[in-house]
């Protein structure tokens, strides 16, 4: 960021001091999860130095590790008088993804949280204590307990070909969400398909099928409004193994009561599994007479044999319908699904087989289409360990046939580096042979992109990815072509851009002359910006004007709290096609931030920013 101000002096900031401060802050905000046990009551506090996420929805948090066994009924309760409590639970090692369960106000009493969770498998889980939003601090109490098994009604019996009539009443058993239900048990053989229909004129029916594990109901399938059944619930279920299963008949809302009719029938014929071998292509056709999957869509089923650790890629393409793929084990337990990863409306999934044996591939339509399709099953090499890359280093690579293939069928090469929370990194990929694509993700067994860039360098088809690291640790850069057919030579450069520059200062009545450069701070969309702090009083009417001959100007006003920006207002073209003017009224006394930026990424150049009171 290069700027100067006329009418006021900017606060001078030492670059060395800024870098060292940023590093210290990043290191102090990293904290490992603390061990906790069922029955513990933890008195904690969220402080300025605690771990925190990044971005516009950043929050502080404390993490706790807890060991749970399958079917164990965890209850976590977070109470605080200092902030609005929020709880989330994750599988260990997956806290950067979606939580398994969350709760905001489940404990009642306003802003306290109560989370209930029953794991399907034994393992270590992370309980995250945090405020509902923002970077609030304060004291809290976290209590971990095991809930007693709910009063499970002795299930009634139902068998295939029979139906029962019942009534939901206020005296029935309740699930964890407070919904009353009746339960019915039936036996099924491995692979047996049943069709269940729940009808009611008094409430919106919901069907759940599961098994009792450790005294708890573990759901395997659920349906609210079966296709063509109105508000009634219809579910086709394939038993993954021989044994007893439980149907819960309940309502879509906690207040649902009244009469119902439940029927259990033999399910429609499953698609007959045809043999396909790894390396084979199959031309198929879905017709009006095709069998139906459990989802009700037309489907063909294929069986293949694989070995533990083998990585397979399955592709389904069609010009006639929206393709959908699902992979099952031999007992019809779903392992993976995909809709559009094959490009357009085609499906592709890549999966590493967990054990020796048979697997099932279901080729079906996403909705109710039919027509011709092409199914391809192939073995792909597991990705090699990523190559280390250091900041300031440029590496040369060659994507060629026989190399690693990503989940979308593109050649790819991975590079690993270690970074510190809050630091900005920039990766630049150039190639004269193909359209470059860069992705970044946290290091782990499965690559999941946190950010990507295609043409960010602004020089045709080369990529430039700028990213602020959300936490300290190892990260993987994935270099690949944008299209599946791309291959050839490339170069990859990794640069440490340091922490984001601190905002300058701007007085009302002053003019700032600056320049957007490649080393400036960037938004989540990769747009460079300069930031200036200013003070305003409640209801003060201000005008911001941003003029540039080098880029399409956007002026944006917001609040910056602990490094996280919340936008309040912005303008693009109110002054002219490429110049911005924003009239804005301050909502309260305080310090605000104005950003001078471009409309899109890869735009740099000189600008003039004026701040004045509205006439």
N, C-alpha and C positions, 0 to 999 in steps of 0.2 A: 504494500500500500504506500503510495507516494502522494502526499497532500500538503497544502499550506493554507493558512487562513489569514484573511484581511479583516481587521476590526477586532480580532481577538487572537490570543496566542493558544496554540494547542499545548496540552500537557505533554511534556517530554517523557518518553519512556525508553530506558536503556534496553537494547535488544538482549544483551547478556543477562541482565536481571530478569527480563521477561522469560527467557528460555529456562533459566534455573528455577524460577518460581513455578513455571508450568510443570516442570519435571517433579518438583517436590509435591505439588498438589496432586498430581496423578498418582504418585507412589503412595501418598498417605490415604488416598481414597480407596485403595485396593485392600480388601479384607477377606480372609478365607472364612468359609462357613464354620460356625461353632457346633460342636457335638451337643445333641440334646436327646432326652429319652422320654418315653411315654410316662406320664405322671409328674413331669417337671412343671414348675411355675417359674418363669424367667422374668426378672425385672431388668429391663434394658432401657437404652436411650439412643435415639437418633441424633447424632451430632454433625457439625459441619464437616468433620473429617471422615465420615462414614462412606462406604461404597455408594455409588450413584450411577444411574444410567445417563445417557446423553440424548440430545435432541430436544424438540419442542415440548415433549411430554416427559421430561426427565423427572426422576424421583430418587430419594435416598432410601436405603434399605439395609436390613440386617438379615443374614441367612443362617439357618439352623439345619444341621444334618440329623435325620432321624431314620432308624432302621425299622422297616415294616415287613410283616409277612403277608402272604396272599390272603385276602379276605378280612384283614385286620381293619377295624372301624375307627379311624383316627378322627378326633375332634380337636381342632386348634382354635383358640379364642384369643383375640388381640383386643386389648382395651387401652384407651388413652384419652386423657382430658386435654391433651395438647394438640392433637391432630386427628383428622378423620381416618380411622384405621382401615387397612386393606390387607388381605391375606392372599397369597398364591402358593401353589405347590408345584414342584417340578421333579422330574426324574433327575438323579445326580448326573452332572455333565451336560445337561440340556437346558440350562437356565437362560440361554440366549434365544430359545424358541418359545412356542406357545405353552402356557402353563397347563397342567392337567386339570386343575380346578382353581376357582377364585371365589372370594366373597368380600362384600363391602359392609353391609349393615345387618348381617345375619344374626348377630347377638342381640338385636333390638337396642333399646336405650339410645337411639339416635345414631351415633357414629362409630359404634364398636362392631368388630367383625367376628364371625364364627364360620369356620370352614369345616365341612365334613367330607371325608375322602376314604374310599375303600379300594386299595390297590388290587389288581388282578394277579400280580406276581410279586414275589419277595424281592426286596432290594433296598437301596438307600435312596431316600427322597429328601428334597430341599424345601423347607418351609420358609417363605420369604415374608418378613414383617416390614410394612412400608405405609406411607400415607396414601390416601386415595389419589392425590395429584400433587404436583409441585414438590418443592424441596424443603418442606416443613421439618422442624426438629422437635424433640420433646421426649418425655418419659412414656414408657408403655409397660404393660404386663402381658406376657404371652404364656398361656396355659395349654399344655398338650395332654390329652387324655384319650383313653380308649372307650368308645361308646359301647354300652351293653347291646347285645344283639336285640333288634327290635322284636316286638311281639309278633312272631310269624304265625299267621293262622295255619292250622293244619289244612294243607291243600285238599280240596275236593279232587275227585278222580274224573278224568275224561279220557276217552279213547277214540281212536280214529273211526269216523263214521257216526259219531254221536254229537249231540248238542245239549247244552244245559241253559236254563233260565235262572237268573239271579237278580239281586238288588244291592246296589251300593247304598249304605246308610252311614250315619255319623258314628256308629259304634264299631265300624270295621277297622282293621289294621291300617296304619298309616306308613307311607314311605318317608325317606329323609326330607322330602320337600313338603310333607304334610298332606299329600294326596291319599285318599282312602282307596283301598283296592281289595279285590277278592283274588284268591290264588287257586289254580288247578294244576295237578301233576299228570304227566303222561310219559310213556316210555317210547323210545325210538331207537332204531338201529343205526349204526354208522352209515351216513350217506342217505338216510331215509328223508324224504321230503314230505312235509305236511303243510296244509293251508288252513289258516286260522282266521275266522271272521267274528268280529265283535260289533253288534248292532244295538243301538239305543235310540229311543225317541226323546229321552229325558236329559241326556248330556252328550258331550262330544267324546266319543270313546277313544281310548289309547290302549294298544296291545304291547306287552313286553314279554319276551321269552328269554329265559336264562337258566342258570343252575345254582343250586345251593352249595357254597364253598365256605367251610368254616362257620356255618350258621348264618351266613350272609348271602343275599341274593346278588349274583353277578350277571348283569344283563349281557345277552349275546345278540339280540335283535329287537327292533322296536318299530312300530308304525302308528301313525296318527290317522291319516286320511288315505286309505287304500285307493288305488286307481279305479275310477268308475264306481266308487262306493259312497260318494257324498262325504258326509262327516263320519261315516262308519269306518272302522279300522279293519284292513285286510292285510295279512302277512303270509308270505310263503317262506318256509324255514327249512334249511337242510341241516340235519343233525351232524355235527362234526365227529361225534363218536357215540357208541352205544351207551345208553344209560337213561336216567330219569331227568326230565326237564320240567320246568315250572312256567305256566302262563300266568301273568298278572293282568287282570282286567281292571282298568282304572279310567280316569277322566283327564281331559286336557287341562282342567283347572282344579284348584284345591276344593272348590265348593260343589263339584259335580256329584249329584246323588240321583238315584232312580233305578228303574228296571233296565235289564239288558238281556241279550241272548248271545251265547258264545257257542260256536260250532267248530269242530275239528275234523278236517277231511284229509283224504290222501291228496298230496300235492300234485300239481300238474307234472307230466313226465319231464324229467331232467333232460337236458340235451345229452345225446349219446356221445361219449368221449371217443373221438377218433385219435389215432396215434400220429404224432408228429415227432420227428427227430431233430436234434440240434443241428443246424445248418440247412434245414429244409425251408422252402417257400411253398405256401399253399394258396391256390386260387379258390375262393369260396363264394357262396351266395346266400344271403338271408332272404327268405320268402315269407309269404303269408302263412305257410305251413310250418315254418321253423319253430322249434321248441322255444319255451320262454325261460328266462333266468329267474332267480329269486326276486329280482327287481321288477319283473314283468316285461322286460324288453326281449325282443327276438335275439337269440344267441346261438352260437355254435361252440362246442366244448372240445378241447384237445388235451391229450395226455402225453407227457414226455418224461423221460427218466434222466435225472441229473445226479451229481455228486456234491458232497459237502465242500463249500468254498468256491464252487464253480460260479462264474459271473455270466449271466445270460442277458441278452437284449431281445425284447419282443416288440415287433412293430406291426401295427394294423392300419392300413390305409384304404380309403374308398373315395370314389368320386360321387357316390350315391347317397351316403349318410354320414352323420357325425359319429366317428369311431370311438369305442370305449373298450379298454382292456382291464381284465382282473386276473390276478394270479392267486391260485389256491394251493395248499398242500393236499396230500392224498385224501385227507379227511374233510376237505372242503372248508378249512379255515382260511379266511382271506389273508393274503400276505402283502399284496400291493395292488394299486389301481392307477390308471392314468386315462386322461381324456384327450388333451391337445398337445402333449409334448413332442409329437411327431411333426408339428408344423400344421398350420391351417386347422382342419378338423380331424387330423389323423392322430393316432395314439402311439406312444412308445414308452416302454418302461424298462429300466435296467435293474437287475436284482441279483444279489449274491445268495446262492442257495445255502440254507443252514445245515442240511444233512443229506445223506444218500437217500435216494428213493424216487417215487413218482410225484409229479406235480401236474396241476390242471391249469389250462389257460382258457379263459372265457372271452370269446370275440363277440361283441354285441354292439348294438346301437345305443347312443346316449339317450335318445328318445324312442320314437316308434317308427323309425325309418326301415327301409330294406333295400337290397341291391347287392351288387358285386363288391368283393373286397379282396385284398392281398394280405396274407399273414406271413410274417417272417420270424423265425426263431434262430438265433445265432449265439455262439459263445464269444465273449469279448474278454480281452485280457484285463486282469485287475490293474488298477492304476498303480504305477510304481511309486515308491516313497517320494515325496516332494524334494526337490533340490533346494539347498539353502541359498538364499540371496541376501546380501547385506545392503544397508543404506549407502547410497552413493555408487552402487555397482550397476553396470550394464552387462547383461548376458545375451549371447547369441543362441538362438534355437532353430530347430527344423522340425516342423510338423509333417510327417510322412506316413504312408501306409504301413500298417503294422504297429503303430504307436497306440497309446492309451486313447480310449473313447469315452466321452462323458455321457451322461444320461440322455442327452438329446441327440446322440449319434455323431458328435463332432470330435475330431482329433483335438487333443488337449495335452498340455504339460503344466505341472504344478510346481510352485516355488514357495518355500516357507521362510518366514522371518519372525522375529520377536519384537513386539512393540509395546509402548506404554500408554495407558489410558489417557485420553485427551489430546494425544499427539496427532497431527495431520500428516498423512502419508500421501505421496503422489506416485503413481505408477504410469509409465508411458510405454506403449507398445506400438512398434512401427513394422510394417511389412509392405514390400512391393509385390507380393504374390497373392495376398488375400485380404479381405476386409477383416480387420482385427477386432476381437472382443476380449475385454478384460473383466474378470470377476474377482471379488475378494470374499473370503469366508473364514470363520474360526477354524483352527486346526481340529481334526477329529476323524473318526472312522468314516463318516459320510459327509461329503462336501455340501454345504448349504450356503448359497450366495447371500451376503449381506448388502452388497452393492455391485453395480456393473456399469460398464461404459462401452459404447460402440465407436462413435466418431468424435469423442471429446477433444481431440487434439486440434480439430478444426482444419485439418489438412487432408481432406479427402476421406480416406478409410482407416486412418490410424486412430488409436484409442488413448485417452488420458483419463485416469480415474483418480480423483481426489477424495479422501475418506478420513474422517476423524475416528480414531480407534475407541470403541466403547468401553474396553477394559484392557488391563495388562495381560499379555499372554502371546501365544503363537498364532499367526494368521497365515492363510494360504492364498497366494495369487494364482489364478488359473488363466493361462494364455490359450486362446483358441480362435478359430475363424468364426465369423458371424454365421456363415452358411455351412451345411454339412459337407459340401464338396471342397471346401477350402483346404489348402495345404501349401507348404513351402517354408521359406526362411523368414525369420523375424528377429527383432531385438527387443529386449525388455529392460527398462531402467526403473530403479526404485529410489525415491528421494524422500528424505525426512524434512517436512515443511515446518516442524516445530508446533507449538501451541498456536491457537488462533490469535491474531493480533488484537490487542486491546483497543476499544474505541477511542477516537480522539474526542475533543471538546468543541462545542460550537455555541456561541452566544446569539441570542435574539438580536437581529440587526446586522449579523456578520455574514460574510461570504467565504466559502471554502473552495479552493481550487485544488483538484486532486487528479489522480490517474488510477484506473483499475489495471492491475497487472496480474500475471500468472501466479504470483506468490501471495496474493490477497486471500483473505478468508473466503470460503465458499458455502453456499446453502446446501441443503440436502439434495437439491436438483443440480448441483455442480455449477451454480452461477456465482461469479465473483462479486464481492461487495466491499465497500468501505463503510465504517460505522462511526457515528459521532453522538456523544452524549450532550443533552441540553436539559435545562430546568424550565418547568412551566407551572403556573398556578391553575387551580381549578377554574374551568370555564374560560381560560385564556384562549383567544382565537389566533391561530398561527397559520402562516402560509409557507410551504416548502416548494422551491422551484429547482429542478435539476435539468441542466442543458448539456448536451454532448453532441459533437459532430462525428464521434467515432462509433457510438452504439445507440441502440434504442433504449432510452433512459426510463428507469422505474425508481420512484422514491417511495420509501416504506417507513412508517413510524410504528414503534412498539415499545415494549418494556423488556429489559434485560435483567433477569434475576439469577445470580450465581452462574452467569455464563450461558443461560438458556433464554433465547429470544422468543417473545410472544407478540405476534403482529397485531396491531390495532387498526391500521388503515394503510392503503397504498394507492398510487396512481401511476398510470402508464402514459397516456397521450392527451391529457387535458389541455396542455399548452399548445401542442402541435402533434403531428404524426409520430415524432420520435422524441419529443421533449415532454417532461412531466411537471405537473403543478398540483399540489394537494393542499386544500383548505381543511384545517383540522382544529377541533376544540378539545383542549385537555380535560379529561374526565375528573381529575383531582390534582392536588399539589404533588409534585414529585419530580424525579429524574427520569427522562425518557431517552430513547435511542432512535436516531434516524439513519436509515441505510440508503446509500447511493449505489445502485446496481443496474445491471442490464436486464433486458427482457428475457434473454435466453443465455445459455452457456457459451463459452469460447469467445466472449466479447470483452475487449479491453480498450483502453484509451483514455484521453483527458476528458474532464468534466468540470462544470461549475455548479456548486450547490449554494442556494441562498435561503436563509431563514429570516422571516420578518413577520411582524404582526399584520393581520388582515386589515385592509383599509376600511 
